[in-house]
């Protein structure tokens, strides 16, 4: 069997299982199993697959797992975000391109290197690490309630932005007394509990429920962050929140009700509401 024939076998197996982009996923998994970049895969397409090193079996097992809807990113162990490669596994939510909108806003609106940043619900660390690596900020902290997630974040930090500090605790509870930040960012769980069962199997069955479930209406974490962030924002500091496409109106009202000014709802590249932000003016 040639590499191309093996890849076509994998594509058919995934297509029969209802996997979207079956051909692309089959090729990615083959490249991973045989340690081939795209150029070498193209060169080897008509070559016979070696049968002595176990890599064909590894590929077959990966195809079987993907057919069971295990996310591709967990199988290859990485996901690109903001041009950086993040290690991911089932302990963390897979970084999405949607979240790049939030990171890009902060980088553009806060170019000062002395800006102090906190990333709540940091997960894989993709927001905190991207800001530190691309923005050159002197202080970037990431906090998460999940010790398992923080193990992944710290490993990503060691590779990409060693100065980022990761803290374990529920929202703000891990912070030092008197801590103050110029920017607090978060991509918290924001999917309503009853909606989760209707999500794609890759998300519903494999990504951590802790990172998805925003309680009955999807707004539970936003309420906590909006109320408590004021204690940890410097006067004039900014809060940036990733939001669901249908949560803009609710988040605009929530931030205003909690004393934030200059509140904006920003759309992503697809035209969906994606970020809610507001400035904390100080004592009111």
C-alpha positions in Angstrom: 0.0 0.0 0.0 1.3 3.5 -0.9 1.1 6.5 1.4 -1.6 7.9 -0.9 -3.7 4.7 -0.7 -3.3 4.6 3.1 -4.5 8.2 3.3 -7.5 7.5 1.1 -8.4 4.5 3.3 -8.3 6.9 6.3 -10.4 9.5 4.5 -13.1 6.9 3.7 -13.2 5.6 7.2 -13.7 9.2 8.6 -16.2 10.1 5.9 -18.2 7.0 6.7 -18.2 8.1 10.3 -19.6 11.5 9.4 -16.4 13.5 10.2 -16.3 16.8 8.4 -13.1 17.5 6.4 -12.4 13.8 6.4 -9.7 14.1 3.8 -7.8 16.9 5.6 -8.0 15.1 8.9 -6.8 11.9 7.4 -3.8 13.6 5.9 -2.9 15.5 9.1 -3.1 12.2 11.1 -0.9 10.5 8.5 1.7 13.2 8.6 1.7 13.1 12.4 2.1 9.3 12.5 4.9 9.2 10.0 6.5 12.6 11.0 6.1 14.1 7.5 5.7 17.7 6.6 3.5 18.6 3.7 6.4 18.7 1.2 7.6 15.2 2.2 4.1 13.8 2.1 3.7 15.0 -1.5 7.0 13.5 -2.4 6.2 10.1 -0.8 2.6 9.7 -2.0 3.4 6.9 -4.5 6.0 5.2 -2.2 5.2 2.0 -0.3 4.4 2.4 3.4 7.0 0.8 5.6 5.6 -2.2 7.5 8.2 -2.8 10.2 8.0 0.2 12.5 4.4 0.1 13.8 3.5 3.5 12.3 0.7 2.1 10.1 -0.9 0.7 13.3 -0.5 4.0 15.0 -2.2 5.7 12.1 -5.0 3.2 12.1 -5.6 3.8 15.8 -5.6 7.5 15.3 -8.2 7.2 12.5 -10.3 5.0 14.7 -10.2 7.6 17.5 -11.1 10.4 15.1 -14.0 8.3 13.7 -15.2 8.2 17.3 -15.1 12.0 17.2 -12.1 12.6 19.4 -11.0 16.1 18.3 -8.1 16.2 15.8 -6.2 18.6 18.0 -6.1 16.2 20.9 -4.8 13.4 18.6 -2.0 15.5 17.1 -1.5 17.3 20.5 -1.4 20.8 19.3 -3.3 23.8 18.0 -2.1 27.0 16.4 -3.3 30.3 18.0 -2.0 33.8 17.2 0.7 32.2 15.1 2.0 30.2 18.1 1.7 26.4 18.6 0.0 25.4 21.8 0.1 21.9 23.3 -3.5 20.7 24.0 -5.1 17.6 25.4 -8.4 16.6 27.0 -7.5 18.7 30.1 -8.1 22.0 28.3 -10.4 23.7 25.9 -9.0 23.8 22.3 -8.1 27.4 21.4 -10.4 28.9 18.8 -9.7 31.5 16.2 -12.7 33.4 17.6 -10.6 34.2 20.7 -7.9 35.9 18.6 -10.3 38.8 18.4 -9.9 39.5 22.1 -6.1 39.1 22.0 -5.8 41.4 19.0 -7.9 44.1 20.7 -5.8 44.1 23.8 -2.5 44.2 21.8 -3.8 47.2 19.8 -5.4 49.2 22.6 -2.7 48.6 25.2 0.7 48.9 23.5 2.5 50.0 26.7 4.9 47.3 27.9 4.2 48.2 31.5 0.5 47.1 31.2 -0.3 44.6 33.9 -2.6 41.8 32.7 -4.7 39.1 34.3 -6.2 36.3 32.2 -9.0 34.5 34.1 -10.1 30.9 33.2 -6.8 30.6 31.4 -7.1 27.0 30.3 -4.3 26.2 27.9 -2.8 29.6 28.6 -3.3 30.7 25.0 -4.5 34.2 25.9 -2.0 35.0 28.6 0.9 33.5 26.7 0.0 35.1 23.4 -0.2 38.5 25.1 3.2 38.0 26.8 4.9 36.7 23.8 3.5 39.1 21.2 3.0 42.2 23.4 6.1 42.1 25.5 4.2 43.0 28.6 6.2 42.9 31.9 3.5 41.3 34.0 1.0 38.7 32.7 -0.8 36.3 35.1 -3.1 33.5 34.3 -5.6 31.9 36.7 -7.7 28.8 36.6 -9.6 26.6 39.0 -8.4 23.5 37.3 -5.0 22.2 38.4 -5.0 19.8 35.4 -5.5 22.7 33.0 -2.7 24.7 34.7 -0.2 21.8 34.1 -0.8 22.3 30.3 -0.7 26.1 30.6 2.6 26.0 32.5 4.2 23.7 29.9 3.0 26.0 27.1 4.4 28.9 29.1 7.8 27.3 29.5 8.1 26.9 25.8 6.6 30.2 24.6 6.6 32.8 27.4 8.4 31.7 30.6 7.7 35.0 32.5 3.9 34.3 32.7 2.8 33.3 36.2 0.0 30.8 36.5 -2.2 30.7 39.7 -4.7 28.1 40.8 -8.0 29.2 42.2 -11.7 30.0 41.5 -11.7 33.3 39.5 -10.0 35.9 41.8 -9.4 33.8 44.9 -5.7 33.0 44.0 -4.7 36.6 43.7 -2.5 38.4 46.2 -4.2 40.8 48.4 -4.0 44.3 46.9 -3.2 43.0 43.4 -4.1 45.5 40.7 -4.2 45.1 36.9 -4.6 47.5 34.0 -6.3 44.8 31.9 -8.3 41.8 33.0 -9.3 39.4 30.2 -11.3 36.2 30.2 -12.8 33.6 28.0 -15.0 32.0 30.7 -17.5 29.1 30.3 -20.5 30.7 28.6 -22.6 28.0 27.1 -26.0 27.4 28.8 -26.2 24.0 30.4 -29.1 22.8 28.4 -27.4 23.7 25.1 -24.3 21.6 25.7 -26.0 18.3 24.8 -26.8 19.7 21.4 -23.2 20.5 20.5 -21.0 18.5 18.1 -19.7 15.3 19.7 -16.1 16.6 19.5 -17.1 19.4 22.0 -19.8 17.7 24.0 -18.1 14.4 24.6 -14.4 15.3 24.8 -13.7 18.9 25.8 -13.8 19.6 29.5 -17.3 20.4 30.7 -15.8 22.7 33.3 -14.6 25.0 30.6 -17.9 25.0 28.7 -20.8 25.2 31.2 -21.9 28.7 32.0 -24.9 27.5 34.1 -28.6 27.9 33.3 -28.3 31.0 31.1 -24.6 30.9 30.3 -24.0 34.2 32.2 -23.0 32.9 35.7 -19.3 33.5 35.3 -19.8 36.9 33.7 -21.8 38.0 36.7 -19.0 37.0 39.1 -16.3 38.6 37.0 -18.1 41.8 36.5 -18.8 42.2 40.2 -15.4 41.1 41.5 -13.1 42.5 38.8 -13.6 46.0 40.1 -11.6 45.1 43.2 -8.6 44.1 41.1 -8.6 46.7 38.3 -6.5 49.8 38.7 -8.5 53.1 38.2 -9.0 53.4 34.5 -8.4 49.7 33.9 -10.2 47.6 31.3 -12.1 44.4 31.3 -12.3 42.3 28.1 -14.6 39.3 27.9 -15.1 36.8 25.1 -18.9 36.3 24.7 -21.3 34.1 22.7 -22.8 35.5 19.5 -26.2 36.1 21.2 -24.9 37.5 24.5 -24.0 41.1 23.5 -27.1 42.8 24.8 -27.0 41.0 28.1 -23.2 41.7 28.6 -23.6 45.4 27.7 -26.2 45.8 30.4 -24.3 43.7 32.9 -21.1 45.8 32.6 -23.0 49.1 32.8 -24.9 47.9 35.8 -21.6 47.1 37.5 -20.3 50.6 37.0 -18.2 50.2 33.8 -18.0 53.0 31.3 -17.2 53.1 27.6 -18.8 49.7 27.2 -18.5 48.2 23.7 -19.6 45.0 22.0 -17.2 44.0 19.3 -17.8 41.6 16.4 -15.3 39.0 15.1 -14.3 38.5 11.5 -17.4 36.5 10.8 -19.6 39.4 12.0 -20.7 37.8 15.3 -20.6 39.5 18.6 -17.4 38.2 20.2 -16.0 40.6 22.8 -17.6 42.8 25.5 -15.3 45.4 27.1 -15.6 48.3 29.5 -13.4 50.6 31.6 -13.4 50.8 35.3 -13.4 54.5 36.2 -12.4 54.1 39.8 -14.5 55.0 42.9 -18.0 55.9 41.9 
